[in-house]
Amino acid sequence: MSFSGSYPHAFGGCFALLTAAVLAASFVPAENSPARVVAMAVTAGCCTTLVAHRWTALALSALAVVLAVALVPFAGGVAPGLLTAAVPVALGALLGRGQRWMRTRSRADEGPAI
């Protein structure tokens, strides 16, 4: 099992997640935390679609959840804040990974090119 093919996308994914978090924190008001979470969920989905290795995608998903939780103010309490931030981002990452899985499965079913 080699991780060498995932390194460029993993570094790019980390950079994209950090950039999205900084931009969401800078330009979206704190009262609009759902917009911040949606921005992180979309970015996590895009990053996990590009990464070929599943453990790298899992690490990027975990980073996205941590960054999204850091962006959400805990006005209603810690547990609801964690759930409202973590669930959409994890779902976005899962959808991105599912897109990757469906794309690779359809290519494998086509058979060898002649």
Backbone as a chain_set.jsonl record, in Angstrom:
{"seq": "MSFSGSYPHAFGGCFALLTAAVLAASFVPAENSPARVVAMAVTAGCCTTLVAHRWTALALSALAVVLAVALVPFAGGVAPGLLTAAVPVALGALLGRGQRWMRTRSRADEGPAI", "coords": {"N": [[0.846, -1.162, 0.0], [0.722, 2.069, -1.004], [1.288, 5.467, -0.319], [2.171, 7.419, -1.954], [0.933, 8.494, -4.236], [-1.074, 10.041, -3.191], [-0.059, 12.213, -1.842], [0.361, 14.862, -3.16], [-2.326, 15.689, -3.559], [-3.273, 15.53, -0.98], [-1.823, 17.496, 0.432], [-2.638, 19.698, -1.041], [-5.365, 19.532, -0.492], [-5.407, 19.992, 2.295], [-4.475, 22.622, 2.293], [-6.545, 23.834, 0.831], [-8.726, 23.412, 2.567], [-7.904, 24.864, 4.842], [-7.754, 27.412, 3.695], [-10.439, 27.81, 2.952], [-11.598, 27.828, 5.497], [-10.411, 30.097, 6.669], [-11.309, 32.099, 4.904], [-14.095, 31.83, 5.237], [-14.34, 32.492, 7.935], [-13.475, 35.104, 7.804], [-15.143, 36.542, 5.996], [-17.823, 35.819, 6.364], [-20.397, 36.615, 8.551], [-20.457, 36.075, 12.133], [-22.955, 35.441, 13.117], [-24.114, 34.021, 11.111], [-23.635, 31.166, 11.054], [-24.474, 28.72, 9.77], [-23.841, 29.169, 7.062], [-21.077, 29.2, 7.146], [-20.567, 26.55, 7.879], [-21.637, 25.179, 5.686], [-19.903, 26.05, 3.682], [-17.545, 24.795, 4.524], [-18.377, 22.131, 4.333], [-18.821, 21.773, 1.582], [-16.243, 22.248, 0.611], [-14.875, 20.146, 1.888], [-16.104, 17.96, 0.654], [-15.245, 18.324, -2.003], [-12.478, 18.039, -1.659], [-12.211, 15.369, -0.717], [-13.105, 14.03, -2.917], [-11.032, 14.288, -4.73], [-8.879, 12.895, -3.665], [-7.206, 9.829, -3.789], [-6.616, 7.744, -1.975], [-8.131, 6.104, 0.755], [-7.572, 6.516, 3.491], [-6.239, 8.905, 3.547], [-8.286, 10.543, 2.658], [-9.977, 10.264, 4.845], [-8.449, 11.517, 6.827], [-8.428, 14.139, 5.82], [-11.147, 14.654, 6.008], [-11.506, 14.599, 8.778], [-9.933, 16.802, 9.486], [-11.44, 18.801, 8.249], [-13.81, 18.677, 9.76], [-12.863, 19.434, 12.29], [-11.996, 22.055, 11.745], [-14.44, 23.206, 10.999], [-15.895, 22.998, 13.371], [-14.403, 24.734, 14.888], [-15.127, 27.1, 13.699], [-17.76, 27.617, 14.368], [-19.756, 29.464, 16.545], [-20.484, 28.733, 19.938], [-23.222, 29.314, 20.964], [-25.639, 28.14, 21.767], [-24.837, 26.088, 23.374], [-22.388, 23.494, 23.942], [-22.639, 20.804, 22.963], [-24.888, 20.859, 21.055], [-23.747, 22.666, 19.267], [-21.475, 21.302, 18.372], [-22.678, 19.141, 17.046], [-24.206, 20.438, 15.044], [-22.195, 21.467, 13.52], [-20.46, 19.341, 12.883], [-21.905, 17.214, 11.676], [-23.02, 18.076, 9.049], [-20.604, 18.599, 7.693], [-19.264, 16.148, 7.773], [-21.099, 14.658, 6.303], [-20.891, 15.949, 3.817], [-18.226, 15.292, 3.184], [-18.491, 12.525, 3.03], [-20.243, 12.286, 0.851], [-18.594, 13.303, -1.157], [-16.596, 11.356, -1.161], [-18.134, 9.169, -1.905], [-18.788, 9.923, -4.505], [-16.263, 9.695, -5.681], [-15.868, 6.924, -5.366], [-17.972, 5.874, -6.931], [-17.233, 6.802, -9.454], [-14.759, 5.488, -9.917], [-15.595, 2.845, -9.799], [-17.292, 2.65, -12.026], [-15.515, 2.916, -14.117], [-14.017, 0.615, -13.786], [-15.839, -1.348, -14.414], [-16.141, -1.117, -17.136], [-14.179, -2.486, -18.476], [-11.148, -3.628, -20.166], [-9.507, -1.297, -22.337], [-9.595, -1.304, -25.882]], "CA": [[0.0, 0.0, 0.0], [1.58, 3.233, -1.16], [0.627, 6.757, -0.178], [2.88, 8.41, -2.75], [0.041, 9.154, -5.171], [-2.018, 10.9, -2.488], [0.582, 13.349, -1.203], [0.05, 16.194, -3.708], [-3.726, 16.03, -3.313], [-3.461, 15.706, 0.465], [-1.323, 18.825, 0.778], [-3.556, 20.651, -1.664], [-6.617, 19.485, 0.253], [-5.206, 20.705, 3.565], [-4.398, 24.045, 1.972], [-7.893, 24.273, 0.448], [-9.56, 23.454, 3.776], [-7.481, 26.0, 5.664], [-8.148, 28.629, 2.994], [-11.893, 27.956, 3.085], [-11.897, 28.196, 6.883], [-10.011, 31.49, 6.881], [-12.226, 32.953, 4.148], [-15.41, 31.785, 5.884], [-14.264, 33.257, 9.18], [-13.237, 36.511, 7.505], [-16.176, 37.222, 5.231], [-19.179, 35.452, 6.782], [-20.598, 37.052, 9.949], [-20.545, 34.999, 13.138], [-24.355, 35.064, 13.296], [-24.504, 33.158, 9.993], [-22.786, 29.977, 11.142], [-24.768, 27.698, 8.766], [-23.099, 29.442, 5.834], [-19.705, 28.756, 7.382], [-20.556, 25.085, 7.872], [-21.859, 24.747, 4.301], [-18.648, 26.283, 2.953], [-16.606, 23.733, 4.888], [-18.889, 20.854, 3.829], [-18.562, 21.728, 0.138], [-14.794, 22.107, 0.44], [-14.508, 18.782, 2.294], [-16.553, 17.062, -0.41], [-14.346, 18.464, -3.155], [-11.161, 17.493, -1.318], [-12.243, 13.911, -0.636], [-13.29, 13.511, -4.27], [-9.76, 14.304, -5.445], [-7.877, 12.03, -3.046], [-7.424, 8.436, -4.163], [-6.472, 6.818, -0.856], [-9.229, 6.319, 1.698], [-7.101, 7.027, 4.78], [-5.966, 10.326, 3.338], [-9.6, 11.193, 2.63], [-10.461, 10.292, 6.22], [-7.702, 12.56, 7.537], [-8.942, 15.422, 5.351], [-12.486, 14.813, 6.583], [-11.331, 14.945, 10.196], [-9.463, 18.187, 9.524], [-12.574, 19.661, 7.905], [-14.72, 18.719, 10.912], [-12.226, 20.232, 13.344], [-12.045, 23.459, 11.342], [-15.831, 23.662, 11.045], [-16.257, 23.161, 14.789], [-13.729, 25.951, 15.349], [-15.77, 28.269, 13.116], [-19.124, 27.801, 14.859], [-19.841, 29.93, 17.939], [-21.305, 27.84, 20.753], [-24.199, 30.121, 21.698], [-26.67, 27.288, 22.342], [-24.225, 25.016, 24.143], [-21.298, 22.824, 23.241], [-23.097, 19.608, 22.237], [-25.596, 21.202, 19.82], [-22.804, 23.311, 18.346], [-20.657, 20.258, 17.751], [-23.5, 18.375, 16.101], [-24.584, 21.239, 13.882], [-21.013, 21.701, 12.694], [-19.787, 18.12, 12.454], [-22.731, 16.338, 10.83], [-23.028, 18.458, 7.631], [-19.271, 18.478, 7.091], [-19.027, 14.712, 7.572], [-21.949, 14.245, 5.186], [-20.271, 16.454, 2.59], [-17.045, 14.476, 2.902], [-18.972, 11.207, 2.62], [-20.752, 12.412, -0.517], [-17.437, 13.432, -2.041], [-15.95, 10.044, -1.25], [-19.031, 8.328, -2.699], [-18.593, 10.304, -5.91], [-14.994, 9.082, -6.101], [-16.069, 5.48, -5.445], [-18.824, 5.577, -8.087], [-16.477, 7.075, -10.677], [-13.769, 4.438, -10.131], [-16.308, 1.593, -10.056], [-17.827, 2.636, -13.398], [-14.383, 2.681, -15.014], [-13.583, -0.779, -13.644], [-16.84, -2.193, -15.049], [-16.056, -0.989, -18.579], [-13.251, -3.494, -19.004], [-9.925, -3.052, -20.777], [-9.689, -0.554, -23.6], [-9.01, -2.02, -27.037]], "C": [[0.899, 1.235, 0.0], [0.758, 4.508, -1.05], [1.207, 7.797, -1.124], [1.977, 9.133, -3.74], [-0.91, 10.134, -4.51], [-1.382, 12.159, -1.918], [0.248, 14.696, -1.838], [-1.389, 16.616, -3.436], [-3.992, 16.24, -1.828], [-2.976, 17.079, 0.904], [-2.214, 19.909, 0.188], [-4.889, 20.697, -0.951], [-6.517, 20.198, 1.586], [-5.164, 22.207, 3.338], [-5.781, 24.598, 1.608], [-8.81, 24.368, 1.659], [-9.19, 24.63, 4.674], [-7.881, 27.325, 5.017], [-9.645, 28.866, 3.117], [-12.271, 28.375, 4.501], [-11.549, 29.656, 7.158], [-10.954, 32.438, 6.148], [-13.619, 32.977, 4.774], [-15.409, 32.586, 7.178], [-14.105, 34.742, 8.911], [-14.449, 37.206, 6.912], [-17.609, 36.884, 5.627], [-19.346, 35.865, 8.239], [-20.783, 35.864, 10.893], [-21.981, 34.555, 13.362], [-24.824, 34.088, 12.223], [-23.624, 31.905, 9.979], [-23.196, 28.869, 10.174], [-24.038, 27.926, 7.434], [-21.638, 29.015, 5.971], [-19.601, 27.231, 7.297], [-20.758, 24.555, 6.454], [-20.599, 24.951, 3.467], [-17.633, 25.187, 3.266], [-17.064, 22.375, 4.358], [-18.622, 20.713, 2.338], [-17.073, 21.548, -0.126], [-14.329, 20.709, 0.827], [-14.933, 17.774, 1.234], [-15.656, 17.119, -1.625], [-12.977, 17.845, -2.871], [-11.172, 15.966, -1.278], [-12.532, 13.279, -1.998], [-11.96, 13.385, -4.984], [-8.733, 13.317, -4.908], [-8.196, 10.57, -3.336], [-7.424, 7.491, -2.959], [-7.492, 7.134, 0.233], [-8.768, 6.861, 3.04], [-6.732, 8.505, 4.68], [-7.267, 11.108, 3.298], [-10.187, 11.282, 4.032], [-9.751, 11.374, 7.033], [-8.171, 13.949, 7.104], [-10.339, 15.69, 5.906], [-12.404, 15.217, 8.053], [-10.846, 16.385, 10.351], [-10.605, 19.15, 9.217], [-13.553, 19.775, 9.066], [-14.134, 19.575, 12.025], [-12.276, 21.72, 12.996], [-13.462, 24.005, 11.382], [-16.295, 23.874, 12.472], [-15.603, 24.423, 15.346], [-14.413, 27.204, 14.825], [-17.125, 28.587, 13.735], [-19.089, 28.328, 16.29], [-20.825, 29.065, 18.723], [-22.283, 28.636, 21.605], [-25.231, 29.236, 22.397], [-26.13, 26.169, 23.203], [-23.204, 24.282, 23.29], [-21.804, 21.651, 22.403], [-23.91, 19.954, 20.989], [-24.689, 21.877, 18.792], [-21.922, 22.311, 17.633], [-21.444, 19.471, 16.715], [-23.852, 19.177, 14.861], [-23.401, 21.542, 12.99], [-20.464, 20.407, 12.101], [-20.608, 17.293, 11.468], [-22.767, 16.791, 9.37], [-21.674, 18.318, 6.956], [-18.935, 17.013, 6.841], [-19.871, 14.178, 6.423], [-21.391, 14.724, 3.853], [-19.045, 15.644, 2.198], [-17.447, 13.08, 2.431], [-19.525, 11.234, 1.193], [-19.624, 12.566, -1.526], [-16.722, 12.106, -2.231], [-16.808, 9.077, -2.054], [-18.94, 8.641, -4.176], [-17.317, 9.684, -6.458], [-15.171, 7.573, -6.297], [-16.901, 5.121, -6.669], [-18.069, 5.785, -9.398], [-15.454, 5.971, -10.947], [-14.434, 3.091, -10.404], [-16.837, 1.546, -11.484], [-16.708, 2.43, -14.4], [-13.923, 1.222, -14.95], [-14.574, -1.716, -14.348], [-16.772, -2.141, -16.573], [-15.15, -2.037, -19.208], [-12.053, -2.822, -19.659], [-10.249, -2.356, -22.087], [-8.978, -1.31, -24.719], [-8.328, -1.037, -27.948]], "O": [[1.728, 1.417, 0.892], [-0.33, 4.613, -1.617], [0.778, 8.951, -1.101], [2.236, 10.294, -4.056], [-1.497, 10.975, -5.189], [-2.098, 13.088, -1.544], [-0.125, 15.617, -1.11], [-1.644, 17.777, -3.117], [-4.847, 17.044, -1.459], [-3.657, 17.756, 1.674], [-2.506, 20.913, 0.838], [-5.488, 21.764, -0.813], [-7.429, 20.927, 1.974], [-5.75, 22.974, 4.102], [-6.143, 25.698, 2.025], [-9.594, 25.311, 1.765], [-10.068, 25.311, 5.203], [-8.299, 28.254, 5.708], [-10.079, 29.992, 3.359], [-13.173, 29.193, 4.682], [-12.314, 30.367, 7.809], [-11.356, 33.463, 6.698], [-14.253, 34.03, 4.833], [-16.378, 33.282, 7.479], [-14.556, 35.563, 9.71], [-14.756, 38.339, 7.283], [-18.529, 37.611, 5.25], [-18.522, 35.504, 9.079], [-21.215, 34.788, 10.481], [-22.216, 33.413, 13.756], [-25.828, 33.4, 12.41], [-22.948, 31.63, 8.988], [-22.32, 28.106, 9.767], [-23.663, 26.965, 6.761], [-21.039, 28.525, 5.014], [-18.659, 26.695, 6.713], [-20.113, 23.581, 6.063], [-20.267, 24.11, 2.632], [-16.94, 24.706, 2.37], [-16.233, 21.552, 3.974], [-18.236, 19.638, 1.879], [-16.689, 20.771, -1.0], [-13.468, 20.143, 0.153], [-14.194, 16.832, 0.948], [-15.338, 16.087, -2.217], [-12.388, 17.204, -3.741], [-10.232, 15.333, -1.76], [-12.229, 12.104, -2.205], [-11.775, 12.459, -5.774], [-7.807, 12.942, -5.627], [-9.33, 10.129, -3.149], [-8.181, 6.52, -2.948], [-7.692, 8.295, 0.588], [-9.512, 7.606, 3.678], [-6.904, 9.259, 5.638], [-7.349, 12.211, 3.84], [-10.829, 12.277, 4.371], [-10.379, 12.066, 7.835], [-8.296, 14.843, 7.94], [-10.671, 16.828, 6.235], [-13.153, 16.081, 8.508], [-11.297, 17.103, 11.243], [-10.724, 20.197, 9.852], [-14.074, 20.859, 9.328], [-14.852, 20.365, 12.638], [-12.566, 22.55, 13.858], [-13.664, 25.158, 11.763], [-17.016, 24.832, 12.754], [-16.19, 25.106, 16.186], [-14.299, 28.267, 15.436], [-17.593, 29.721, 13.634], [-18.466, 27.718, 17.159], [-21.886, 28.711, 18.21], [-22.184, 28.634, 22.832], [-25.656, 29.552, 23.509], [-26.909, 25.368, 23.718], [-23.168, 24.434, 22.069], [-21.426, 21.524, 21.238], [-23.641, 19.383, 19.933], [-24.851, 21.679, 17.588], [-21.65, 22.446, 16.44], [-20.936, 19.17, 15.635], [-23.802, 18.655, 13.747], [-23.583, 21.845, 11.811], [-20.05, 20.382, 10.943], [-20.054, 16.732, 10.523], [-22.559, 15.952, 8.494], [-21.598, 17.959, 5.781], [-18.377, 16.677, 5.796], [-19.409, 13.337, 5.653], [-21.415, 13.986, 2.868], [-18.844, 15.343, 1.022], [-16.815, 12.517, 1.536], [-19.297, 10.304, 0.419], [-19.692, 12.021, -2.627], [-16.294, 11.775, -3.336], [-16.28, 8.254, -2.803], [-19.005, 7.739, -5.011], [-17.301, 9.199, -7.589], [-14.682, 7.011, -7.277], [-16.578, 4.166, -7.375], [-18.25, 5.021, -10.346], [-15.296, 5.555, -12.095], [-13.897, 2.279, -11.158], [-16.825, 0.479, -12.098], [-16.933, 1.82, -15.445], [-13.487, 0.663, -15.957], [-14.174, -2.776, -14.831], [-17.295, -3.035, -17.239], [-15.35, -2.423, -20.359], [-11.961, -1.595, -19.698], [-11.136, -2.767, -22.835], [-7.903, -1.878, -24.523], [-7.774, -1.43, -28.975]]}, "num_chains": 1, "name": "protein.A"}
